[in-house]
Amino acid sequence: MINNKKYDVVIVGGGTAGCACAYNCANLGLTTLLIEKNNFLGGLMTGGLVVPVMNSSTCNLNCNYYNLLVDTAKKFNAQITYKDGNDGWFNPEILKIVLEEILTKPDIKKNLDILLETTVINSKTENNFINEIVICSNLLSLPIVSKYYIDATGCGEFSILSGCEILNDSTNTQQSSLRFILDNVDFDKFENFLYSLSDDEDITNTYRNDINTNNILSFTTASTWNESKVWKLDKFLKSGVQKGLLFEEDRAYFQLFSVAGSVNKVAFNCPRFTNYKDNPFMASIELINAKKAIWRIYNFVKSEFPGFENSQLSNIASQTGIREQNRIKTKYYYTKDDLLSGKKFSNTVLKANYGIDIHSDDKNSSMIQVSNSYELPVESLISYNFDNLFIIGKPIGVDFSAHSALRVQKSCMSMGEGVANYIAKLSKN
C-alpha cells in the first residue's frame, strides 16, 4: 500500500473552507490529509471566479488564515484593498498558486498531505462514527483512516455518501451563476462612460490607490431587474433585449468587477440560472444555456459599452457558482432568528455581519437584509449522525435564510479555522 498513515484529520474538499481548515489543522500539529477532486485548490474562489470576497466585519475571530491569504496574495500582485476597506479583491488564477504556496510551507507541509484529482468513493461507518474512507485517484483506490473527518465539499457530497440526513426545510432555492472574465478592456474609457451616466457611489464606484496598486484603476458596477434601485445600465440592457442582442433573463443580474493586479480584465458575476439541485438533466441544460448567455452578453458589451470594443472572452468558470445546494443536519439547527437576534454561543466559530442575501428567479423578489453582528456555534458544524464528522462551508446545518448570509467566503474560512481549533482542543483532552 502506498500510504498506511493514520491521520488526525481528513478534509474532503480543497475549496475556500477546506484550505483554511487544512492550514490551521497542520499548523496546530495535527496530521492532516486534504483531498481535492480538481487539479487546483480554492474552489469557487479560483475555479468559480468568485471575486472579490464579499465584505464582512469579523471582529478578527478565526481570521488568521484569511489575513495570511491577503498578505501572501499581495506578494504575488494578486490582491488589492478597495476603498471601502475590503482587502479581499483577488486574482482568481494567481490565487491557485498562492494557495499552494501557503499550504506547502515547510512548517505546514510536515503535517499536511495534499491529494489533487482525488475523490472519495466509499465511507465505512459504525454506529455514530466514520471509521474509514476509500479514495480513488487515477484508477488507484486506497483506504484512509482518521480520527476526524471534515466535509468541505460545498455540496455536502461526502456527508451524503456517509449516510447523513439532509435538511429539507424550504421550497426556496438560490439562483446559481456561471462567471466569466473578459480581457483587453479599456478601463479608462469604460470609467468615463460609467460616470457620464451616474456618480451614485452605491452602484458604480472606482478606485485608484498608488500605494499598493500602482495607480491601476479598479471598479465595480451592477444592474438587476429588481426595481429597488435606479440602475443606470438597465436602459442599455433593455435596449439590448429590444435589439435581439440579449434575452430578457439576461437582465436579471448583471455585475462587473475589475480583477486585482490586472489593467484590462473584467470579471462578470452573471449569468444567473435556476439551480436544479435534484435533477442533473435539467441542471446540465441550464449550464449549456448559461454558456450561450455568456456569448450573448460578451457580444452585447462589445457592441454597446465603450471600452469593450476590443475585449476577448478569456475565462469561463470551471465550477458553477452554486449558492445553496444541500444543507446537512447538524447538532444545532441555526436559524434566521438566531442570526438577526445576534444570539450568543459558548463555542463560537465565527462572528460576521454579512446580511441575508437571497437571489430569486422572480423579478423584484431578491432580498438583501442588513444585519448586525451575529455568531455561529461549532455545534452547527458537527454532524447530527456522526460524532467525528464536521461540516464546513456551504453544507452547514442552518436554515435557508441564515445560510444566505453565512455562505460567503470570509465566513467559510472562519468556519474552517474554527473547526481546526476545536479539534485541536479535543485532541488534547
FIVEXFI-281359 format. One record per residue (C-alpha): x, y, z; residue number from 1. Coordinates in steps of 0.05 Angstrom, whole numbers. Example, Ala and Ser with C-alpha at 12.3 -4.5 7.8 and 13.67 -1.06 7.14 Angstrom:
2
<rec east="246" north="-90" up="156" num="1"/>
<rec east="273" north="-21" up="143" num="2"/>
***
This chain:
429
<rec east="0" north="0" up="0" num="1"/>
<rec east="26" north="69" up="-19" num="2"/>
<rec east="4" north="103" up="45" num="3"/>
<rec east="-13" north="68" up="111" num="4"/>
<rec east="-10" north="132" up="152" num="5"/>
<rec east="-66" north="144" up="203" num="6"/>
<rec east="-88" north="216" up="204" num="7"/>
<rec east="-116" north="260" up="258" num="8"/>
<rec east="-159" north="297" up="207" num="9"/>
<rec east="-182" north="283" up="136" num="10"/>
<rec east="-213" north="341" up="98" num="11"/>
<rec east="-254" north="326" up="36" num="12"/>
<rec east="-255" north="388" up="-8" num="13"/>
<rec east="-198" north="437" up="-20" num="14"/>
<rec east="-241" north="499" up="-31" num="15"/>
<rec east="-250" north="562" up="9" num="16"/>
<rec east="-266" north="529" up="76" num="17"/>
<rec east="-224" north="466" up="64" num="18"/>
<rec east="-158" north="503" up="52" num="19"/>
<rec east="-168" north="545" up="114" num="20"/>
<rec east="-182" north="484" up="156" num="21"/>
<rec east="-123" north="445" up="128" num="22"/>
<rec east="-74" north="501" up="141" num="23"/>
<rec east="-96" north="510" up="213" num="24"/>
<rec east="-100" north="436" up="229" num="25"/>
<rec east="-29" north="427" up="203" num="26"/>
<rec east="-5" north="489" up="239" num="27"/>
<rec east="-33" north="462" up="304" num="28"/>
<rec east="7" north="398" up="296" num="29"/>
<rec east="-49" north="352" up="272" num="30"/>
<rec east="-31" north="302" up="218" num="31"/>
<rec east="-77" north="323" up="162" num="32"/>
<rec east="-98" north="299" up="94" num="33"/>
<rec east="-132" north="347" up="44" num="34"/>
<rec east="-170" north="314" up="-13" num="35"/>
<rec east="-190" north="355" up="-74" num="36"/>
<rec east="-224" north="329" up="-137" num="37"/>
<rec east="-196" north="384" up="-182" num="38"/>
<rec east="-123" north="395" up="-202" num="39"/>
<rec east="-123" north="461" up="-164" num="40"/>
<rec east="-144" north="488" up="-96" num="41"/>
<rec east="-191" north="544" up="-79" num="42"/>
<rec east="-259" north="520" up="-104" num="43"/>
<rec east="-304" north="577" up="-122" num="44"/>
<rec east="-251" north="629" up="-106" num="45"/>
<rec east="-209" north="602" up="-163" num="46"/>
<rec east="-247" north="554" up="-208" num="47"/>
<rec east="-312" north="591" up="-197" num="48"/>
<rec east="-280" north="660" up="-210" num="49"/>
<rec east="-318" north="686" up="-149" num="50"/>
<rec east="-282" north="751" up="-136" num="51"/>
<rec east="-279" north="794" up="-96" num="52"/>
<rec east="-293" north="767" up="-26" num="53"/>
<rec east="-356" north="799" up="0" num="54"/>
<rec east="-340" north="849" up="55" num="55"/>
<rec east="-360" north="828" up="125" num="56"/>
<rec east="-339" north="850" up="194" num="57"/>
<rec east="-310" north="791" up="232" num="58"/>
<rec east="-281" north="820" up="298" num="59"/>
<rec east="-220" north="783" up="272" num="60"/>
<rec east="-245" north="719" up="303" num="61"/>
<rec east="-214" north="658" up="269" num="62"/>
<rec east="-185" north="701" up="214" num="63"/>
<rec east="-111" north="684" up="219" num="64"/>
<rec east="-114" north="644" up="154" num="65"/>
<rec east="-153" north="698" up="118" num="66"/>
<rec east="-102" north="750" up="139" num="67"/>
<rec east="-46" north="705" up="115" num="68"/>
<rec east="-81" north="695" up="49" num="69"/>
<rec east="-85" north="770" up="39" num="70"/>
<rec east="-12" north="781" up="57" num="71"/>
<rec east="12" north="724" up="12" num="72"/>
<rec east="-31" north="744" up="-47" num="73"/>
<rec east="-4" north="814" up="-42" num="74"/>
<rec east="67" north="788" up="-53" num="75"/>
<rec east="43" north="756" up="-118" num="76"/>
<rec east="10" north="821" up="-141" num="77"/>
<rec east="-56" north="783" up="-136" num="78"/>
<rec east="-92" north="826" up="-84" num="79"/>
<rec east="-116" north="897" up="-73" num="80"/>
<rec east="-152" north="932" up="-17" num="81"/>
<rec east="-211" north="971" up="-44" num="82"/>
<rec east="-230" north="1039" up="-19" num="83"/>
<rec east="-285" north="1011" up="26" num="84"/>
<rec east="-231" north="973" up="64" num="85"/>
<rec east="-247" north="906" up="32" num="86"/>
<rec east="-179" north="872" up="26" num="87"/>
<rec east="-208" north="811" up="-8" num="88"/>
<rec east="-201" north="832" up="-81" num="89"/>
<rec east="-161" north="775" up="-110" num="90"/>
<rec east="-137" north="750" up="-178" num="91"/>
<rec east="-170" north="681" up="-183" num="92"/>
<rec east="-119" north="648" up="-229" num="93"/>
<rec east="-58" north="670" up="-189" num="94"/>
<rec east="-94" north="651" up="-126" num="95"/>
<rec east="-86" north="578" up="-146" num="96"/>
<rec east="-11" north="587" up="-138" num="97"/>
<rec east="-18" north="629" up="-75" num="98"/>
<rec east="-58" north="575" up="-40" num="99"/>
<rec east="-7" north="521" up="-56" num="100"/>
<rec east="48" north="568" up="-32" num="101"/>
<rec east="13" north="574" up="35" num="102"/>
<rec east="-2" north="500" up="43" num="103"/>
<rec east="67" north="476" up="24" num="104"/>
<rec east="107" north="519" up="71" num="105"/>
<rec east="157" north="473" up="107" num="106"/>
<rec east="125" north="480" up="176" num="107"/>
<rec east="57" north="464" up="146" num="108"/>
<rec east="79" north="411" up="96" num="109"/>
<rec east="109" north="367" up="151" num="110"/>
<rec east="38" north="356" up="178" num="111"/>
<rec east="-3" north="361" up="114" num="112"/>
<rec east="-12" north="315" up="55" num="113"/>
<rec east="-50" north="341" up="-6" num="114"/>
<rec east="-83" north="296" up="-57" num="115"/>
<rec east="-107" north="330" up="-121" num="116"/>
<rec east="-151" north="298" up="-173" num="117"/>
<rec east="-176" north="251" up="-120" num="118"/>
<rec east="-246" north="232" up="-97" num="119"/>
<rec east="-277" north="193" up="-40" num="120"/>
<rec east="-315" north="133" up="-66" num="121"/>
<rec east="-335" north="98" up="-1" num="122"/>
<rec east="-345" north="115" up="73" num="123"/>
<rec east="-346" north="59" up="124" num="124"/>
<rec east="-386" north="75" up="186" num="125"/>
<rec east="-406" north="41" up="251" num="126"/>
<rec east="-457" north="67" up="300" num="127"/>
<rec east="-444" north="142" up="302" num="128"/>
<rec east="-372" north="143" up="277" num="129"/>
<rec east="-338" north="143" up="210" num="130"/>
<rec east="-281" north="92" up="215" num="131"/>
<rec east="-251" north="92" up="145" num="132"/>
<rec east="-259" north="121" up="76" num="133"/>
<rec east="-236" north="96" up="8" num="134"/>
<rec east="-206" north="145" up="-41" num="135"/>
<rec east="-195" north="139" up="-116" num="136"/>
<rec east="-141" north="173" up="-156" num="137"/>
<rec east="-121" north="155" up="-227" num="138"/>
<rec east="-158" north="88" up="-220" num="139"/>
<rec east="-119" north="71" up="-157" num="140"/>
<rec east="-162" north="60" up="-94" num="141"/>
<rec east="-135" north="67" up="-24" num="142"/>
<rec east="-166" north="61" up="46" num="143"/>
<rec east="-154" north="121" up="92" num="144"/>
<rec east="-163" north="121" up="168" num="145"/>
<rec east="-171" north="183" up="211" num="146"/>
<rec east="-197" north="205" up="278" num="147"/>
<rec east="-238" north="262" up="249" num="148"/>
<rec east="-268" north="276" up="181" num="149"/>
<rec east="-289" north="343" up="152" num="150"/>
<rec east="-337" north="354" up="95" num="151"/>
<rec east="-315" north="416" up="57" num="152"/>
<rec east="-344" north="395" up="-10" num="153"/>
<rec east="-391" north="454" up="-18" num="154"/>
<rec east="-450" north="409" up="-35" num="155"/>
<rec east="-445" north="360" up="24" num="156"/>
<rec east="-429" north="301" up="-21" num="157"/>
<rec east="-383" north="267" up="30" num="158"/>
<rec east="-436" north="273" up="85" num="159"/>
<rec east="-488" north="244" up="39" num="160"/>
<rec east="-442" north="188" up="19" num="161"/>
<rec east="-432" north="173" up="93" num="162"/>
<rec east="-507" north="170" up="105" num="163"/>
<rec east="-521" north="237" up="137" num="164"/>
<rec east="-590" north="268" up="138" num="165"/>
<rec east="-604" north="327" up="93" num="166"/>
<rec east="-645" north="387" up="115" num="167"/>
<rec east="-709" north="393" up="74" num="168"/>
<rec east="-737" north="455" up="107" num="169"/>
<rec east="-751" north="501" up="49" num="170"/>
<rec east="-780" north="501" up="-21" num="171"/>
<rec east="-740" north="564" up="-38" num="172"/>
<rec east="-676" north="559" up="-79" num="173"/>
<rec east="-619" north="606" up="-93" num="174"/>
<rec east="-603" north="621" up="-165" num="175"/>
<rec east="-535" north="597" up="-189" num="176"/>
<rec east="-484" north="635" up="-232" num="177"/>
<rec east="-432" north="618" up="-284" num="178"/>
<rec east="-380" north="672" up="-281" num="179"/>
<rec east="-332" north="693" up="-336" num="180"/>
<rec east="-276" north="741" up="-350" num="181"/>
<rec east="-263" north="787" up="-409" num="182"/>
<rec east="-194" north="816" up="-422" num="183"/>
<rec east="-167" north="872" up="-465" num="184"/>
<rec east="-218" north="921" up="-436" num="185"/>
<rec east="-200" north="995" up="-438" num="186"/>
<rec east="-212" north="1013" up="-364" num="187"/>
<rec east="-205" north="1088" up="-372" num="188"/>
<rec east="-254" north="1091" up="-429" num="189"/>
<rec east="-305" north="1049" up="-391" num="190"/>
<rec east="-296" north="1091" up="-328" num="191"/>
<rec east="-312" north="1155" up="-367" num="192"/>
<rec east="-373" north="1121" up="-395" num="193"/>
<rec east="-398" north="1099" up="-327" num="194"/>
<rec east="-390" north="1168" up="-296" num="195"/>
<rec east="-424" north="1200" up="-355" num="196"/>
<rec east="-486" north="1161" up="-333" num="197"/>
<rec east="-483" north="1168" up="-257" num="198"/>
<rec east="-439" north="1185" up="-199" num="199"/>
<rec east="-481" north="1143" up="-150" num="200"/>
<rec east="-425" north="1110" up="-109" num="201"/>
<rec east="-473" north="1058" up="-82" num="202"/>
<rec east="-480" north="1026" up="-151" num="203"/>
<rec east="-419" north="1047" up="-191" num="204"/>
<rec east="-352" north="1064" up="-159" num="205"/>
<rec east="-279" north="1065" up="-179" num="206"/>
<rec east="-214" north="1069" up="-142" num="207"/>
<rec east="-142" north="1086" up="-154" num="208"/>
<rec east="-90" north="1077" up="-99" num="209"/>
<rec east="-18" north="1088" up="-120" num="210"/>
<rec east="7" north="1059" up="-54" num="211"/>
<rec east="-10" north="986" up="-68" num="212"/>
<rec east="-40" north="984" up="-138" num="213"/>
<rec east="10" north="1025" up="-179" num="214"/>
<rec east="-48" north="1072" up="-195" num="215"/>
<rec east="-85" north="1017" up="-232" num="216"/>
<rec east="-159" north="1031" up="-238" num="217"/>
<rec east="-206" north="985" up="-200" num="218"/>
<rec east="-282" north="988" up="-206" num="219"/>
<rec east="-349" north="955" up="-196" num="220"/>
<rec east="-418" north="967" up="-225" num="221"/>
<rec east="-483" north="929" up="-230" num="222"/>
<rec east="-554" north="926" up="-255" num="223"/>
<rec east="-611" north="878" up="-239" num="224"/>
<rec east="-684" north="873" up="-259" num="225"/>
<rec east="-704" north="888" up="-186" num="226"/>
<rec east="-730" north="959" up="-182" num="227"/>
<rec east="-705" north="972" up="-111" num="228"/>
<rec east="-651" north="1018" up="-141" num="229"/>
<rec east="-643" north="1061" up="-203" num="230"/>
<rec east="-595" north="1020" up="-245" num="231"/>
<rec east="-564" north="1066" up="-297" num="232"/>
<rec east="-541" north="1008" up="-341" num="233"/>
<rec east="-611" north="979" up="-344" num="234"/>
<rec east="-633" north="1023" up="-402" num="235"/>
<rec east="-575" north="993" up="-443" num="236"/>
<rec east="-595" north="923" up="-423" num="237"/>
<rec east="-667" north="935" up="-442" num="238"/>
<rec east="-644" north="964" up="-508" num="239"/>
<rec east="-602" north="901" up="-518" num="240"/>
<rec east="-664" north="859" up="-509" num="241"/>
<rec east="-703" north="902" up="-559" num="242"/>
<rec east="-646" north="895" up="-610" num="243"/>
<rec east="-644" north="820" up="-601" num="244"/>
<rec east="-574" north="820" up="-571" num="245"/>
<rec east="-598" north="796" up="-503" num="246"/>
<rec east="-655" north="754" up="-474" num="247"/>
<rec east="-699" north="784" up="-421" num="248"/>
<rec east="-670" north="738" up="-367" num="249"/>
<rec east="-600" north="765" up="-383" num="250"/>
<rec east="-622" north="828" up="-347" num="251"/>
<rec east="-637" north="791" up="-283" num="252"/>
<rec east="-568" north="801" up="-252" num="253"/>
<rec east="-511" north="838" up="-285" num="254"/>
<rec east="-450" north="854" up="-242" num="255"/>
<rec east="-378" north="872" up="-262" num="256"/>
<rec east="-313" north="876" up="-223" num="257"/>
<rec east="-243" north="892" up="-244" num="258"/>
<rec east="-192" north="837" up="-229" num="259"/>
<rec east="-138" north="851" up="-178" num="260"/>
<rec east="-70" north="866" up="-208" num="261"/>
<rec east="-97" north="870" up="-278" num="262"/>
<rec east="-101" north="930" up="-324" num="263"/>
<rec east="-153" north="902" up="-372" num="264"/>
<rec east="-191" north="842" up="-342" num="265"/>
<rec east="-264" north="847" up="-321" num="266"/>
<rec east="-299" north="792" up="-282" num="267"/>
<rec east="-374" north="783" up="-293" num="268"/>
<rec east="-419" north="757" up="-238" num="269"/>
<rec east="-471" north="731" up="-287" num="270"/>
<rec east="-510" north="700" up="-319" num="271"/>
<rec east="-556" north="672" up="-265" num="272"/>
<rec east="-598" north="610" up="-276" num="273"/>
<rec east="-643" north="561" up="-239" num="274"/>
<rec east="-609" north="512" up="-192" num="275"/>
<rec east="-640" north="444" up="-206" num="276"/>
<rec east="-604" north="411" up="-149" num="277"/>
<rec east="-644" north="346" up="-153" num="278"/>
<rec east="-646" north="339" up="-228" num="279"/>
<rec east="-578" north="332" up="-262" num="280"/>
<rec east="-610" north="330" up="-331" num="281"/>
<rec east="-643" north="398" up="-322" num="282"/>
<rec east="-581" north="425" up="-287" num="283"/>
<rec east="-538" north="406" up="-348" num="284"/>
<rec east="-587" north="440" up="-395" num="285"/>
<rec east="-582" north="503" up="-352" num="286"/>
<rec east="-506" north="502" up="-356" num="287"/>
<rec east="-508" north="495" up="-432" num="288"/>
<rec east="-556" north="553" up="-436" num="289"/>
<rec east="-513" north="594" up="-388" num="290"/>
<rec east="-454" north="589" up="-437" num="291"/>
<rec east="-500" north="614" up="-492" num="292"/>
<rec east="-519" north="672" up="-447" num="293"/>
<rec east="-445" north="687" up="-436" num="294"/>
<rec east="-435" north="692" up="-511" num="295"/>
<rec east="-495" north="739" up="-517" num="296"/>
<rec east="-470" north="783" up="-460" num="297"/>
<rec east="-400" north="784" up="-489" num="298"/>
<rec east="-424" north="808" up="-557" num="299"/>
<rec east="-472" north="857" up="-525" num="300"/>
<rec east="-418" north="893" up="-484" num="301"/>
<rec east="-371" north="894" up="-544" num="302"/>
<rec east="-425" north="929" up="-584" num="303"/>
<rec east="-456" north="975" up="-531" num="304"/>
<rec east="-405" north="992" up="-478" num="305"/>
<rec east="-346" north="1039" up="-493" num="306"/>
<rec east="-281" north="1006" up="-473" num="307"/>
<rec east="-303" north="936" up="-491" num="308"/>
<rec east="-296" north="942" up="-567" num="309"/>
<rec east="-232" north="900" up="-569" num="310"/>
<rec east="-247" north="855" up="-510" num="311"/>
<rec east="-237" north="780" up="-513" num="312"/>
<rec east="-270" north="723" up="-475" num="313"/>
<rec east="-213" north="693" up="-435" num="314"/>
<rec east="-243" north="651" up="-379" num="315"/>
<rec east="-308" north="614" up="-365" num="316"/>
<rec east="-312" north="587" up="-294" num="317"/>
<rec east="-295" north="513" up="-289" num="318"/>
<rec east="-341" north="509" up="-228" num="319"/>
<rec east="-413" north="530" up="-225" num="320"/>
<rec east="-428" north="585" up="-174" num="321"/>
<rec east="-479" north="546" up="-133" num="322"/>
<rec east="-502" north="590" up="-76" num="323"/>
<rec east="-542" north="536" up="-39" num="324"/>
<rec east="-549" north="462" up="-52" num="325"/>
<rec east="-550" north="411" up="4" num="326"/>
<rec east="-550" north="430" up="77" num="327"/>
<rec east="-533" north="375" up="126" num="328"/>
<rec east="-568" north="363" up="192" num="329"/>
<rec east="-522" north="382" up="250" num="330"/>
<rec east="-523" north="381" up="326" num="331"/>
<rec east="-552" north="451" up="329" num="332"/>
<rec east="-601" north="478" up="277" num="333"/>
<rec east="-584" north="551" up="268" num="334"/>
<rec east="-640" north="597" up="244" num="335"/>
<rec east="-654" north="665" up="215" num="336"/>
<rec east="-679" north="686" up="284" num="337"/>
<rec east="-612" north="666" up="315" num="338"/>
<rec east="-576" north="708" up="263" num="339"/>
<rec east="-620" north="770" up="267" num="340"/>
<rec east="-623" north="770" up="343" num="341"/>
<rec east="-547" north="764" up="349" num="342"/>
<rec east="-555" north="704" up="395" num="343"/>
<rec east="-491" north="688" up="435" num="344"/>
<rec east="-459" north="620" up="439" num="345"/>
<rec east="-404" north="589" up="482" num="346"/>
<rec east="-368" north="553" up="425" num="347"/>
<rec east="-367" north="608" up="372" num="348"/>
<rec east="-330" north="594" up="307" num="349"/>
<rec east="-345" north="660" up="272" num="350"/>
<rec east="-372" north="729" up="281" num="351"/>
<rec east="-397" north="767" up="220" num="352"/>
<rec east="-447" north="818" up="196" num="353"/>
<rec east="-458" north="800" up="123" num="354"/>
<rec east="-533" north="805" up="112" num="355"/>
<rec east="-586" north="757" up="87" num="356"/>
<rec east="-575" north="754" up="11" num="357"/>
<rec east="-626" north="715" up="-29" num="358"/>
<rec east="-622" north="712" up="-105" num="359"/>
<rec east="-692" north="697" up="-131" num="360"/>
<rec east="-711" north="679" up="-202" num="361"/>
<rec east="-773" north="725" up="-197" num="362"/>
<rec east="-770" north="799" up="-212" num="363"/>
<rec east="-767" north="843" up="-150" num="364"/>
<rec east="-763" north="782" up="-105" num="365"/>
<rec east="-689" north="780" up="-89" num="366"/>
<rec east="-673" north="804" up="-19" num="367"/>
<rec east="-615" north="836" up="17" num="368"/>
<rec east="-629" north="845" up="91" num="369"/>
<rec east="-577" north="883" up="130" num="370"/>
<rec east="-560" north="852" up="198" num="371"/>
<rec east="-519" north="870" up="259" num="372"/>
<rec east="-463" north="825" up="284" num="373"/>
<rec east="-481" north="752" up="295" num="374"/>
<rec east="-446" north="689" up="318" num="375"/>
<rec east="-446" north="617" up="294" num="376"/>
<rec east="-434" north="559" up="343" num="377"/>
<rec east="-390" north="499" up="327" num="378"/>
<rec east="-449" north="453" up="340" num="379"/>
<rec east="-478" north="477" up="274" num="380"/>
<rec east="-416" north="447" up="241" num="381"/>
<rec east="-419" north="378" up="276" num="382"/>
<rec east="-458" north="324" up="241" num="383"/>
<rec east="-522" north="301" up="275" num="384"/>
<rec east="-508" north="229" up="253" num="385"/>
<rec east="-433" north="222" up="264" num="386"/>
<rec east="-394" north="249" up="324" num="387"/>
<rec east="-328" north="252" up="286" num="388"/>
<rec east="-354" north="287" up="224" num="389"/>
<rec east="-353" north="363" up="217" num="390"/>
<rec east="-386" north="403" up="161" num="391"/>
<rec east="-356" north="470" up="140" num="392"/>
<rec east="-373" north="519" up="86" num="393"/>
<rec east="-439" north="517" up="48" num="394"/>
<rec east="-468" north="450" up="72" num="395"/>
<rec east="-474" north="472" up="145" num="396"/>
<rec east="-536" north="458" up="187" num="397"/>
<rec east="-573" north="524" up="183" num="398"/>
<rec east="-639" north="546" up="154" num="399"/>
<rec east="-647" north="574" up="84" num="400"/>
<rec east="-647" north="648" up="103" num="401"/>
<rec east="-589" north="643" up="152" num="402"/>
<rec east="-550" north="604" up="100" num="403"/>
<rec east="-556" north="661" up="50" num="404"/>
<rec east="-515" north="704" up="98" num="405"/>
<rec east="-466" north="652" up="123" num="406"/>
<rec east="-445" north="623" up="55" num="407"/>
<rec east="-396" north="679" up="38" num="408"/>
<rec east="-321" north="665" up="33" num="409"/>
<rec east="-297" north="702" up="95" num="410"/>
<rec east="-346" north="664" up="139" num="411"/>
<rec east="-328" north="598" up="106" num="412"/>
<rec east="-254" north="609" up="121" num="413"/>
<rec east="-271" north="625" up="194" num="414"/>
<rec east="-311" north="561" up="198" num="415"/>
<rec east="-251" north="522" up="173" num="416"/>
<rec east="-204" north="555" up="223" num="417"/>
<rec east="-254" north="550" up="280" num="418"/>
<rec east="-264" north="475" up="269" num="419"/>
<rec east="-188" north="464" up="267" num="420"/>
<rec east="-181" north="499" up="334" num="421"/>
<rec east="-238" north="459" up="363" num="422"/>
<rec east="-209" north="392" up="340" num="423"/>
<rec east="-141" north="411" up="368" num="424"/>
<rec east="-173" north="423" up="436" num="425"/>
<rec east="-209" north="356" up="432" num="426"/>
<rec east="-144" north="321" up="414" num="427"/>
<rec east="-110" north="348" up="477" num="428"/>
<rec east="-165" north="320" up="523" num="429"/>
***
